[in-house]
Amino acid sequence: MSSCMNLLELPEGCLSHILSLTSPRDVVRSSAVSKQFLSASDSDSVWKKFFPSDCDYFISQSSTPIDQQLFASKKELFLYLCRSPLLFNNNTQSFALDKWSGKKCFMLGARMLTITWGDTPEYWSWESIPESRFPEVAQLNSVCWLNIKGILPTKFLSHNTTYGVYFVFRKIDDFYGFDIPVMTSVFEVDGEGLSNGIDIVNHYYLEEPEDDESPTSRDELPVERGDGWLEVEMGKYRVGFGGEGVVDEKAVLEMSLKEVEELNWKGGIVVQGIELRPLGCAPQPIPEQAYFCDATQGVDHPGEPGPLDPEIIYARLRQLELNQEALTSRFDRFESLFDRFESLFDRFESRFDRFESDQQRAMFPIYDYYASQGVVGEFSEHPSWFQYPPGGYAVPGTHGTYMPITHVGGQGSYGAGGRGAGPSGGRYGDDDDGDDNDIGDVSIPL
């Protein structure tokens, strides 16, 4: 058997197992390689590996019941959870999956946040707008003391993941007072109420200051999301890196945004909530067709197809090439293991052939003896390893010929030394097969 095998010749189940060890991004891209990969990439055995272990819990807590039996495949359910965040906890939080990694994404709605003076209509009002994923948003009328805080149990987050924390809001017509920076912080608090680590405070602007001398970079300003809202990064949080994998069930992540130093009056923003998503995850749901969109924009580019861009095409082809190299490396490891198995099987087959040949040679003297006595008829159906004497046994001392099925160790026909044909004086000599046994070295007087 050749030591080199075409990857496409592997059984579909083997391809599915290989793909399940990668990521949703790699599976989607590999589906464009061939029909075999496309079929393997649709397998439930692949996509069920990308669901978090507690995914069923969040589905069961959804404010809108989700019947998983209505989905044709695990892939269809996965894509649904990527583009349609589930609301839970009385429609105050949302749960979704990152389309490229399967990591969990969360958003705390405005009603889930602690807002100073939030229940005072003079300062804040609660509205319902169709652009929000939550039933209610908080509209800032006017305050001088801005303090917004959110809390989420750290056990909800995906392990070994770095999350970005984002304050999601929108400006309205009477937006004012935010030409000074707001302070944001993200830190973990254990079950005893103690902070685990350093409380790092960041400064961001909700609008670009008019003072040109202000040391403001673009990273300190809000960016527009694909859903039309604005977001500003509050900080980052690393989950489970370098530890022993032990999760503090009572630990929570505290996230805050405030401006309590200048105490100038400010207003004119609508707060949707605070979002946590793995770094690199798109901030807006992507339509399902984006997973298989045209080559002119690349597999992870949302929206309608655009004009051909050679640079984009080259970049995507290069990414496919890198993905193929990664798959090839994993297949080489599989091929190496297969070669070892093949070598062991060849050794077993060789030993079995020798055993088979020795067994035949051990039986031949007995069979030849009975044939010469007429117990076995001349026209009877003989074993494939026995050749009846052409002239029969009329001449005393005539013997049949040993015709082994397998030629291991150089065994030939019956005769002296286990080789050749013809009489050997009634003795079937040493088999000369190189082993320590004399199976077949039987002496029977004829």
N, C-alpha and C positions, 0 to 999 in steps of 0.2 A: 504493500500500500504506500502511495506517495506521501512524503512528509509535508507536502504543501497542499492545502485544501482551499477551494474558493469559499469565501464567507457565505455566499448566497446558496451554497450546497448544504448548509446546516439545516436541520429540521426547524420548523417554525417555532416549536416549543423552546428550542435552544436559543434562537434569536430573541424570543420574548424574554427569556431569563436574562440574557445579556443586556437588553434594553432596560429592564427593570432595575439594573444596578447603576443606571445613569441618572438623568433628570428629565422632567417634562420637556424642557427646551431641546435636549438631545433627541428625545423620542420623536418630537414633532418634526425636527429637521431630518432625521433619518428616514422618515416616511416618504420623503421625496427621492430616496436612492433607488428603490426598485419596488416591484409589486410584492416581493417577499417581505421586505421591510415594512411596507404599508400595511400588509395583513398582520404582521407580528406586532406593529405599533398600536393596533386597535384592540389587542388582547386585554381582557380584564385582569389577567395575571400581572400585566405591566402596570396598569394605572392604579390598582389597589395598593401598590407599594408606595405611591405618592401621597396617600391620604394620611394625615396625622392620626396618631393612635386614639385621640379623644375627639375625632371629627364627629362621630355619631352622637356624642353628648351635645355638641353645639347645634347639630341638626335637630335633635329632640327638643332643644330649648327655643327653637325658632318661633317667633310670634305667628308666623304663617306655617302651618304644618306641611312638612315635606315628606312625601311618600317615595322612598328610594326605589320601590318596585316599578314606578312609572318611568324610570329612566332606562333606556335600551341597553346601556353599558356603563361601566365605571368611568370611562372616558367622558361620556355625556354628562354624568353627575359632576365630575371634576371641573369641566368647563363651565357648568352652571354656577358652581360655587366661586369661580374666578370672576365671572362677570356680573353676578347678582348677589351682593352681600346680604347675609341673613340678619334680620333684626331680632334681638332677644332682650331679656330683662326689661319687659314692658316697653319695648321699642326705644330703649335709651342707649343701646350698644349694638354694634354690627360685627359680624364675623365673615371673613372671606379667605380665599386661598390665593397665594401668589402663583400666577400662571406659569412661571418659569422654574420654580423650585418646589412648589407645594407647601411652602412655609405659611404659617397662620398670620393673618392680618386682622387688626382690630381698630375700631373707632369708637370713642366715647362721645355720645351726643351731648348737646348743650345741657340737657336735663340731667345728665350724669355728672356734670361738673359742679364744683363748688365755686360760686361767683359771689363775691362780696357785694351786698346791696342788690342781689339778683332778684329778690322778691319785692323790691320797691319800684313801683311803676314810674316814679319820677326819674329814676336812673336807668332801669332796664325794663324792656317789654318783651313778651313772648309772642312769637308770630308763627304762622304756618305758611310755608312757601313751597311750590312744586319742585324747585330746583334742589331741595335738600332731601337726603335719604331718610331723615328722621321727621316725625310728625311736627316737632317744634324746634325753632331756633331762637337764640337770644339776641335781641337787638339793643345795642348800647345807645341810649339817648344822650346822657351826659354824666360823667363822673370825673372826680379828680383823683380818686383812689381806685386804681384798676388792679384787681387781684383775682386771677382765675386759676383753679387747681383741679387736677384730675388724678384718680387713683385706679390702678389695675393690678390684680394679683399676678405676680411674675410666673406662677405655674401655668397660666394660660398661654404663655409665649413659647415658641419653638426653641428647642435646646440648640446650643452651638450656633447661634445666629446673632448677628449684629443688627439691631433695629434702629431705624430713624424715627424720631418723634416729631410730629408736625401739627402746628396750630392752623386750623382751616377756618377761613373767614371770608367775608365779602365787604367791600366798601359800598356805602350808599351816598346819596346826594349831599347830605350835610356832614360829610367826613371832615374832621378837623382835630388838631391837637396832637397828632402823632409824628411830628417832626423831631421828636426826641426819642431816644432808644427805650425799648422795653427790655426787661430782664427775664430770661428763661432759665429753667434748671430742670434736670432729670436725675433722680437718684433713687436708690433702693432703700426701703425701710424694713427691718426684720419684724418678727412677731412681737418683740419687746418694745417696738417703737423707736429703735435706734437705727441711725443711718449706717448702711454698709458701704463704706468708701467715702470719697470726697464729693461734696456738693459743688459741682462746677456750674458757675453762672455765666451765661452767654448774653450778649447784647445784640438786639436786632431792631431794625426800623420797620414799621408798618407802612411807611411812605418815604420816599427819598427826601432827605432834608434839603432845605433851600440854601443853607450855608455851604458854599463850595469848599470851604476849608475843612469840613467834617471828614474824618478818615473813614469813609464808608465804602466798602467793596460791594460788588454785586451779590456776594454770598450773604450779606447782611440784610438784603432786601427781600420782600416777598416775591414769589414766582407764581405764574398762573398755571393752574392745573388743566388737564384735559377736559374736566367737567365744568369749567368756567369759574371755579372758586379760586381763591388765592391761598397760598400756604407759606409759612415761615418755619424753618427748622428750629425746634426747641432744644435739641440735643440728640445724643446717641446712647444706646444701652446694649451692652454685650451680655448674652444669656449663656451661662454654663461653659465658658471657655476656661480651659486649664484646670477645672475642678474635677471632682470625683463623680460628678453626675448627680449629686444629692441636691434635691430641690427643697427649699424651705416652703412648706405649704402655706405658711402664714405671711410670707414676705410679700410686699406690695411695691409697685413702682409709683413714685410720686412725681408728677409733672406740673410745673407751674409757669405762668406768664403774668408779670406784674409790672406796674410803674407806680411806685409809691414814694419817689424821692422829689421829683420836680413839683408834683401835685398841681400841675396845670390842668385845666378842664379839657376834656377830650370826648369825642363821640363819633357816631356815624359808621359803626361796623356791625355786621351781622355774624354771629358766631355759630358755626355748624358743629364744631367739636374738635377733639384731638385725635389724630390718627397715628397708629403704630404699624409700620410695615418694614419688612426686611430691606436693607439697603439695596438699591438697584431695582426695586419693584416699582412698576408704573403706578402713579397715584389715582388712576381712573380705570374703571372696568373696560376691558377691550372686547369688542364683538368677536364672536366665535370665528368668523371668516378671517379675522386677522391672523389666526394661527396657521392658515394655509393661503395667505395672500400672495399676490403675484411677485415675480422675481424682480420687478422694477423698483420695489420699495423694500424688500426684505421681509423675512417672516415675522419680525416683531414690530413692524411699522403700522400703526392703526390708520384707518381712514380709507379714502378712495384711491385707486391706483393713479400714479402720477407719470410724468414723462420718464423715458429711459435715462438713467444716470449711470454711466460706466463705472464711476467710483463706487457707487452703492453696490452694483452687481459684483464688482471685483471683491469688495469687502465681504459680501455674503458668500461668494465662492471660496474665499480664503477661510472663512469660518467653517464652511462645510468640510474643507480640506483638513482643518485642524481637528474637527470632530471625527472625521474618518481615521485620522492618525491615532486618535485616542481609542477608537473601536478596534483598530488593527492591533494596537498594543495589548488590549485585553484579549483579543482572539489569539495572539501569539502565546499568551500564557495558557489559554485553553488548549492550544495545539501542542504545547510542550507536555502538558499533562496527558493528552491523548497519545502522544508518541511513547511516553513511559508505559502507559497501559498496553499499547500495541507490542512493545518490546517484551513485557511480561507475558502477554498472550502467546507470542511467538515461542518463547521459552517453554511455556506449558504445552503448546502444540508439538514442539520437537520431542519433548519427553513422552508425550502420549503416543507419538508415532513409533518411537523406539519400543515403548511398552507393547504396542499393538503388534509390531514385527516380532518381538520376542515371544509373545503369546502364540503367534502363528507357527513359528519355528518349533516351539515346544510341542505343539499339537501335531506337527507334520509326521514325525516318526511313528506315532501311534496310528495316524490315519493311513500312512503308507503300508504299515504292517497289516492292518485289517483289510486293506484293498488287495494286498498280495494273497491273503487267505480266502479271498472271494466273499468276504462279508459285505464289502461294498462293490456293487456290480460295475462292470466296465462302462456301461452306458448310463450309469446313474449321474445325477447332476452333482458335480464336484465343487468344492469351494474354489474361489477364484485364485487362491494361492497354491493349488495343487494341480499338477499336470500329469495325467495318466501316461504310463509308458506307451510310446507309439506301437510297440510290438506286443504289448501286454506283458504279463508275468510268466510267459512260457519258459523263458530262459532263467534258470536258478540264479539268484543274486541280483536280478533286475529290480530297479527301484523307480518310483515316480520322481518327479522333479518338483522341488520347492520353488514356488513363484510368489515371492512376497508382494503385498500390495504397496507397501511403502519401502523405499530404499534408504533406510537410515543407517548410518555407520558403515555403509558399503556392503550390506548383506546381499548375497546373490542367491543362486539356486542351491538346492540341497547337495551336500557333498562334503568331502574332507575339509576341515577347518571352517565349515559353514559357508564355503564358496563353491561355485561350479556345479556341475550335474554329474550324474552317474553313480555307480556303486562306490561305497567306501568301506567295504568289508563288514557291513552291518553296523557300523558305528557312525553316529552323527557327531562330528568333532566339535572342538571349541568354536563358539560363535564368532570370536575375534571381533567383537563389536566395541571393544575399548572399555567396557564397564567391568565392574567387579563381580558380576553374577554370571552364572553359566546357564541361564535359562535357554533352553534349546540345545544344551550340551548333553543330550540324553543318549545313553547306550542301550540299545535293545537288540538282542540276538534275533536274527531273522532266519 
